[in-house]
């Protein structure tokens, strides 16, 4: 695997990229400023981004002229398409151990809010245990989409006939 440097204007975003990443650009730009460009952008042989759209946008925001890249010329078109999706999806399967995260953040002098760590410090001594008497049932149930795993209040979901994809006019229950 070779890392090469490409001019930013030689790289093109994949126009059907389904990942919405604009909210992350600021944090990635801050990371690049603080730590350097440590994770190359993966492109195909035509310079189309496979993974690294957010790093690409952050590079534009920072006014970089060249960025490190890896050319995925060992992958088929189908593998490139699958890798593009998988690379974004797999991070959603991770969770934080907030106790260990607190320990890791405790001694850092860097402002970790620059990287998206907002309001994460929890004073565990002040958190009350949830008991049946202190727990209020939410007014709406939360549902998880079985396909994209989006979680939202039940009032935002509609029943759909899966055979016809026609929306049913009835309340989700």
MONOR-V222797 format. One line per field, one symbol per residue. burial: # if it has 16 or more other C-alpha atoms within 10 Angstrom, else .. A space follows every 10 residues. Layout:
burial->???
This chain:
burial->.....#.#.. ###....... ....###### ##....#..# ####..#### ########## .....##### ##.......# ...##..... .......... .......... ....#..... .......... .......... ..#....... .......... .......... ...
